[in-house]
Amino acid sequence: MITGEIRNNIDAIWNTFWTSGITNSITVLEQMTYLFFIKILDDAQLKQEGTASVFGTVVEDPTFPEGNWTNPQTGSTVPYQNLRWNKFKDFDPQTMLTTVRDDIFVFIKNLSSGKNSSYSTYMKDATFLIPNERTLTKVVDGINSLDMEDRDTMGDVYEYILGKMASSGTNGQFRTPRHIIRMMTELMKPTLNDTVCDPAMGSAGFIVESARYISENFSKELLKTENANHYKNTMFHGFDTDQTMLRIGAMNMMLHAVENPNIEWRDSLSDDNKDSNKYTLIMANPPFTGSLDYEVVEKSLLTLAKTKKTELLFLALFIRSLELGGRCASIVPDGVLFGTSNAHKAIRRELVENQTLQAVISMPSGVFKPYAGVSTAILIFTKTNAGGTSDVWFYDMKADGYSLDDKRTEIKENDIPDIISRFHSLDKEKERTRKEQSFLVPKADIVANDYDLSINKYKEVERVKVVYDDPEVVLGRLENLQNQLAEAMVEYKTIVKKTSD
């Protein structure tokens, strides 16, 4: 979450775009992302140069080498050093605009030139839209003032701008807060043996966080050529139908050293998507506000759940797309847990009877504010096609570290560390009763309740007997109060009469 000075800086940058005539929120996000990308490229090389200086070595394969760069569009040459953020930020406004628009933007669009990468594919149609030198100078100054050290600033900016979209009434995409994505990643613990997919990726939050988790926890293993190639080229997959999100997602992944993620334009629920038994890990927050026509839905999905509801069809897709033994963590609306339609019951029965359902984590409705107020849950399951569900773990999340109103200010109460800890120690959960915040429910109980997965169906509420006073005692108190009031009235009338005399 963005707070304090960073929030104010982003607001100032937003207002700069707005006053320059760029009022479409997604356009603002896209243009800011380009500039973030440019700055982070230079920041990364500055760190490499600092390390090389300490050890007396040189930076291998630098993004900005010595010498000149030839602009493929104009044929003119420019010193690579002039393309670096730390250099052009001090140019005079007109030179800065010319350099960024005519050279640097062309440079970043051609970073993967000659490679059939997601980045090069989706950067082809990128357009630099900042209209004048005054706007660019103010935006560069604003970004330069941000502390981007040890912070996934782009992800935070996405979330905050999307919140501004909702508050301004602009149609935006439904985003998952970064801390929820991180929680789900910590729950699933991806490894270098995984092939990770998000079939509704948006700005690629889940696969970016998976990449971060792998790079932080398997840094030594990534030194091996085989692991590095898998990480850069075959490990991460994401699909979306929004070209802007695909472009932003590709840049986001490239900044996490994933050079060639498998990011594609794809309607995941359509006949065009033939993925089956392919991925070992799916993490997603699929759209669940719309309905589809049967005609456009891939027929195999309808065999699991004959419905037009996207939230149910995506669960069917996840089951089909996973390898045997593959795992899934998906956010779903509460209706999936207790809906009474045949399709709702069918998908829940599929998870319980034919797969291994492991956990249902209920989240409070404020988690997705300010741009959505729905109640949601996280379903975690493993594909087996042979059952295996025994005890399902339920957790009632009451706090996620932020207030549950539109402001979403940081608070002390936070169940996330507890959720992660308990999930990875499920044996200890057997000792808990259903009166506690988390507990295990045997499969037989779920089957007996028509596969209802709402936590309130199984949670025991401890009721404390309240003993009230006898009615005669209460009446006596009332009479006593009435007498006191009458005496006070008499005394008051006496005082008033003496005063008037």
N, C-alpha and C positions, 0 to 999 in steps of 0.2 A: 504494500500500500504506500502511496505517496503522501507524505506529511510535511508540514512545516515549510521550510525554505524551498524545497524542491517543488512542492505544490504551487507556491507563489511564482516560481520561475516558469513553470509550465503554463500557468495561467497567463503570464505576461507574453510568452511565445504565442500562445493561442490567440490572444488579443491582437498581436502583431499581424498574424495571418488574416484575422477577421477584418481588420481595418484596411488591409491591402486588397480586399475583395475576394479572398479565398475563404468561403464560409461553409463549404462542404466538409464535414468532420472527417470523413474517410480520406479526403484529399489532403487535409492537414496532417493526418497520421502518416500518410504515404510520404509527403514531402519532408516531414521531420525525420522519418526513418532513413531516407537517403542521406541526410546530413549527419545523423547519428552514425551511420555506416561509415561515412567518410572519416569522421573523427576517430572512431574506434580502430579503423585500419591504421591510422597514424599512431594512435596511442599504443597499439600492439607492437609496432615497429620501434617506437621509442623505448619500450621495455626491453625488447630484444637487443637494441643497441647499447642500453645501459648494462645489461648482463654481459654482452660481448666485450665491452670496455673493461669491466672488472676482471674478466678472465683472459684478456688479451687475445680474443678471437674475433671473427667477423660474423655478421649475420648471413646465414645461408638463405638463398632465394628470397631476398627482401621484396616486399610489395613495391617499394619506392627505391630502386637502385640508383647509383650515381649515373650521370649522363643524361641524355635527352629522351623524351618519349615522343613518338610520332603519332599525331592525331589521324586515325584512319579515315575520318570524314573530310578533313581539310588538307591533310598532307603536311601541315605545319608542325614544327618541333617545339617542345616545351621542356624545360628542365624538370625531371621527376620531382625535384625538391619543391618546385612551385605547386605541385599537386597535393602537398602535405598540409594538413590542417594547421599545424603550428607555424607554417609559413604564410599561407594565404589569409589567415585570420587578421593579419596585420596590414594587408594591402589596403590601399585607398578604396572606397566603396565601389567606384566604377570598375576598377581593375579586378576587384574581388568578384563582382557579378560576372564579368566577361570570363574570368578564369574558371569559376565554378560551372557556369552554364555551358560554355563552349568546349572546355577541356576536361575538367574533373568529372563532370557527369558522363561524358563520353568514355572516360577512362574506366569508371566503375561499371558501366554497362558492358564493357569489353574485357573485364577481368578474367572471365572464363572463355574467352574467344578461342574457337577451335575445339572446345570441349562440348560434348553433348550433355550438359549439366542442367539441373533444374534452374540454377541461377541464371545461366545464359538464356535459357528458354523464356523465362518470365521477365527478364530485364529488357528484352527486345522492344517491348512496347512502352517502357517506362518514359515518362515525360516530365521535364523540369518545368514547374509552373510558377516559381517565385517571380513576380512581375518586375521588380525594380531593385536598385542597389540599396535603397533605404531599408526595405523590408528584409533583404538578405542580411545586411549588416546587423540589424537588431536581432534577427533569429540566430545568427552565428554567435553574437555576444551572449545571448540567452543560453544557448547550448553550452558555450564555453564556460559559463558560470556553474554548470551542474557538476556535482561530484559523482562521477560515473565509476569510481573505484569500488570493486567488490559488489556490484549491484547490477542486476539484470534490468537496467534502466529502460530499455526498449519495452520490455514486458510490462513494467510498471506504467510507462507512458501509455501503452495500448489500453490498459485497464482504466486509467484515469480519464483518458479522452473518450473512451466508450461510455464512461459514466456521465461525462459532459454531454454526449450525444443524447442519452436518455433524458437528462434533465432539461435539455433544450427542445425535446420533442422530435429529434432527428431519428430517422429509422437507422438503427445500428444493429450489429450482430451480437448475439448472446455470448458473452465471454465468461470464462472460468477464472476466478481470482487466482493469482499466482500461488498464494499459500495453500490453496486447496489442491492445485496441481502438484505442488511439492509434497503435500501429505500423501496423495495417491501414489506418487512415485516412490516415496519412502515405504509405503505399504507393500508395493509390488517388487521393489528391489531388482531392477533390471540388471542383467549380466551381459558379458560379451558373447554369450551363447544365444542371446535373444535376437529376434527380428521383430522390431516394434512398429506398430501401425496405429494411426488415428484416422479413421475413414471420414471424419468431419473436422478437419484440423484447424480451420480458421487461421490464426497467425502462428500456428505450429507450437503452441505452448506445451503440449504433452510430450512431443518428440524432442523439443528443445530441452525440456527438463530431464528427459531420459538421457540425452546426450551429456548434459551437465553431470548427472549422477554417475554415468559411466566414466567420464573423464576424471572425476574427483576420486572415485573408488577403485579404479583399475588403471591408474596412470602407468604403473610399471608394465602391466600386461599390454598396454597400448604401444609400447616400444617394439613389440614383435610385429613384423611386416604383415603377417596374416591377420592379426587382430586390427591393426591400423587400417588395412584395406577394407575389412568388414565394416568398421566404424565409419569410414568416409564414404563408402559406396553402396553397401547392401543392407545395413542394419536398420535404417529409418525410412518409413513410408508414411505419406500423408496425402489426403485427397480433399478437394474442396471445389465448389463451383463459382468461386469469386476470384477473378484474376488478380485483384489487388492483394487479397490475402495470400494467394500463392506466391506473389512477388515478395511480399513482406516475410512470409515464412521461409522462402529460399534464402533471403539475406540473413535472417535470424539464424538459420542453421549454418550458413557459411561462417558467421562470426563465432560459432562454436566448433570450428574446425571440421565440420561435416561438409566436405567439398561437393559431394554429389548425392544429396538425399533424393529418394524417389518420391518427389512431390509432383502431383499431376492434377490436371483439371479432370474431375470425374464426379458424376452423380452416382454416389456409392450404392444407392438402392435400385438403380436402373439395370436394364439388361446388359449395359456396357461393362458392368463390373462382374467379372467371372472369378474373382478371388475365392479360392476354396482350399482349406487345409494348408494355409500358407504362412501364417504368422505365429510366433510363440507368445507374444504379448500385445494386447490391445488395451489402450487407455483412451477414454473419450468422454466428451460431454456432447452427445449428438443433439441436433435440434428436436424439440418436442412440442412445438406450437402449431404445427401444420398437419394437413392430411394430404395424401396422394391418391391419384387415380390408380385403380388396379392395373390399367393398361401399361403404365410406365414402370411398375414394380417387377423386379426379377422374380420369376415364378417360383423358384425354389424357396424364397423367403416366405411366400404365402402358404407353403405347406406347413410351416411351423406356426404361423400366426396369420390367419386370413383377416386382414384388417387394413385400414387406410392410415392408421396412426403411426407416425414416424418413429415414436419412441419404442414401440413394440417391434417394428420392422428392423430397426437398427440392432436390437438385441438378437434377433434372428440372424442378421448379417454377421454379427460378431461370432456367433456359434459356428456358422458355416466357414468363416474366414480363418479361424484358428486351427492350428495343427492339433492333433491329439496330444494332450498334455499341456496345451497352450492355456495361458491365463488371461483374464479380462477384469478390468476395473472400470465400471461405467457409471456415470451420474444419470439418474432417472428421476422423473417427477414422481411424487408420492402415489399418484394414481396407478402406476405400474404395480405397486405393492399390494393394492387391495381392490383394484377394478374388478367389476363383476361380469364383464362381457366374456364371451367364449374365448376371444383372442387373448385377453388379459390372463385368464386362467390357464390357457394353453401354454403361453410362454413361461409362466411361473412353474407349471408342471414339468415342462421341458428342463428347466434349470435344476429342479429338485430331483426328478426321477431319472433323467438321462445324462445329466452332467453332474458336477460336484459343486453345489452352491456352498460357499464358505462363510460369507459375511454380508450383513445388511447394516449399513451405517446411516442412521437417520440424521439429517442436518436441519437446522432451524431455517425458517423461510427467509430471514434477513441476510443469509450468506451471499446472495446474488444481488443485493441492493447496491446502488440505486437503480440499476436498469432492469431488474426483475425481482418480484417478490414471491416467487413460487416456493413451495416446500419440496425438498428433494432428498434423495438418498443415494448412497453408493452401493452398487452390487458388485461383489467379487466372486468370481467362479472360475472353475477349471473345466476345459472341454475333455470329456472322457468318452462320450457316446455310449457309456456303459454304467452310468450312475456313479454312486460313491458318496452321495450326500449322507452324512450321519447326523452331526450336530451343527446347526447354523448359529453363527455368532452374531448377536445383535448389540449395537451400541447406540445410545441416545445422546448425540452431541447437543450440548446446550450452549456452548460458547466456542468461538473460533479465534479469539484474540482481538476481535473488533466489535464495536457496538452494532446491534442488529437493526439500526435505523438507516436512513439515507446517507447520513454523514460518515458512517463506518469509521469512527475514530478508534484508535488503539486502546485496548483495555487489558487488565491483568488476567482476567478469566480466559482460559484457553484449554480446551480439551484435546487439541491435536497431539501434543506429545504423549498424552495418556492413551489415545487411540492407537498410535503407532506401537507403543510399548506393549499394550495388551494384545494386539493382533498378532504380534510375533511371539507371544507366550500363551497360546490358547489353552495349553494344558492346565494352567493356573485358573482359567476361567471356569473350570468345572466346579470349583469351590464356591462360586458366586450364586446367590439366589436371584430370583427375578425381581426382587425389590431394589436391586442395585442398578448402576448406570449401564452396565454391560452384563450379558449372560448368554449361556448356550441353550438352544432349544432343540430337542430331539426331532429328527425327521418325522417321526410318527405323529407328533403334535401338529406339525405343519400340514401334513396330509389330512389329519382330522379336521383342520380348519380350512379345508378347501384351498390349500396352498396360499393362504393369506400371509403376506410377509411384512405387514405393518407391525411395528414394535409394540404398539398399544394393545395388540391382540394377545400378547404374551406377558407383558409387563404386569407385575403385581403391585398394586398400590396399597401401601400400608395405611389403614384407617385407624385413627386413634379415637376411642370412645370418649365423647365429651359428656360430662355429667353436669346437668343444669340444676339450679336451685328449685326447690319445691315452689309451685305457683303461689302458695299462700305466703311464702317468704318474699317473693317478688312483689306481690300486692302490698305487703306490709311496708316495703321500701318506698313504693310509689305513694302510699298514703302519708308516710313520714315526710317525703319531699313536698307533697301537696300542702301539708300542715305548715311546713317551714315557709313555703311560698306565701300562704295566707297571712302568717304572722308578719312577714316582711312587707306585705302590701299594707297592712294596718299601720305598721310603724312608719312607712313612707307617707301615708295619708296624713298622719299626725304631724310629721315634719312640715309637709306642704301647707297645712292649715295654720301652724304657728308662724310660718314665714309670711303668709298672706295677711295675717292679722298685724 
